[in-house]
Amino acid sequence: GASGVGLGNFLEVGPLNGDLKPRSSTWLHKADLIFVDNPVGVGYSYVEDDSLLVTTDLQAAADMTTLLKALVKELTTLRSSPLFIVAESYGGKYAATLGVSVVRAVRAGELKLTLGGVALGDSWISPEDFASSYGTLLFQVSRLDRKGADHANKDAQVVRQQVAAGQFKQAQATLNRMLNWVVVNSGHVDVYNFLLDTGMDPVVAVSSSPAPEYSRYLESKSVGDSIQEAMNGAIKQKLKIVPKDVVWQAQSYSVYYALINDFMKPRIHEVDELLSYGVNVTVYNGQVSHYNF
């Protein structure tokens, strides 16, 4: 549950950085940008009771599609501008579901816009396949020995069996156990750059937290206290619509745990459906990264 309004905008591609200074590489030079804190409970978006949080990607996609319907009515110029859905990590998995929801709404005449494409960055669209790749990859780059790779591959096989049986929560527990074992037995390999050890890269720190490494990256000092300060200060005051008791955070563990049973569900069929409609789909991944969430 990472905030697009805060992190996607100020940390990555928006017109201003975390210090609210102009960013020369902003994507705004190429396209209009819309950042949304979705699923509800992320960033500035909130619920009055955690029981109202979405528990599936489909529910989150339905919410987002409803928002898009309202946006194109309010900003009619969006109808003539192709929409590109861009997301990474678990968001890349969710983006496939959202893309399908948008296309279906367009084809049904409920949403008047054109889906130009979907970009899935290091996307968690096939958890069992990614789990099966970790041991082999790290063995090939000499971060695990044969015994270590075999251990990881056995755990990955259990993950595959649990996913096939619909035991998604158990599959995630097995995956987390396997990944923690891999980190320890690989000399604490940096999960976003297998050329480095954890600690050599300042944005990654291994902890005993049950959350994925991407979450630890988002919480790290290098992500910037400046963004946290800006989102709960100047930006919040500028928007004038965020309740005083809502505190912006880089990510929401409440959302993470609400989606726990959906986390390991693959989205390969959704990607296939997008392709069957003729939607341009780009799937990309970091060359030295072996993590996809």
Secondary structure, DSSP 8 states (H G I E B T S, - for coil): -B-IIIIIIIIIISSB-TTS-B-TT-GGGTS-------STTSTT---SSGGGS--SHHHHHHHHHHHHHHHHHH-GGGGGS-EEEEEETHHHHHHHHHHHHHHHHHHTTSS-S-EEEEEEES--S-HHHHHHHHHHHHHHTTSS-HHHHHHHHHHHHHHHHHHHTT-HHHHHHHHHHHHHHHHHHTTSEETTEEEEEBTTBTT----S-SS-HHHHHHHSGGG-HHHHHHHTTHHHHHH--S-TT----SB-HHHHHHTTTTTT---HHHHHHHHHTT--EEEE--TT-----
